[in-house]
Amino acid sequence: MESVRNDPWTALDEAKKIIYGDRERTYGKPSKNLDCIAKMWTAYLESIGGRELENKDVAIMMVLLKAARLANDPDHLDSVVDICGYAALVERCYE
C-alpha cells in the first residue's frame, strides 16, 4: 500500500479487506484468536513477576502471538518464519 493515495481508498478500507478476508481464513474467528493471545500473554506477564517489560519480552510475546495463530493453522508457513525471526531477535537484544 502506498504512503499517499490520490483515490478515496483509505487504510480502513484496506484493513477491512484483510480482517474479513485472508486473516480470518488463516487465523480463524478474531475473538477466539485474540482470547488465545490474551491467555498466552497473561501467563507470560505473570511469569516475569510484574517487572517492567524489556525489548526481549516484546519479541517473546510476539512469538506467543504467532504461536496462537499457529494453533488455528499449524501449516501456515509465514507464522513459522515469523516465530523464527522473533526468536532470533531475542538473541539480538543481548548484542
ABEGO torsion letter per residue (X at the ends): XBABBABABBAAAAAAAAAABAAAAAAEBAAAAAAAAAAAAAAAAAAAGGBBBBAAAAAAAAAAAAAAAAAABAABAAAAAAAAAAAAAAAAAAX
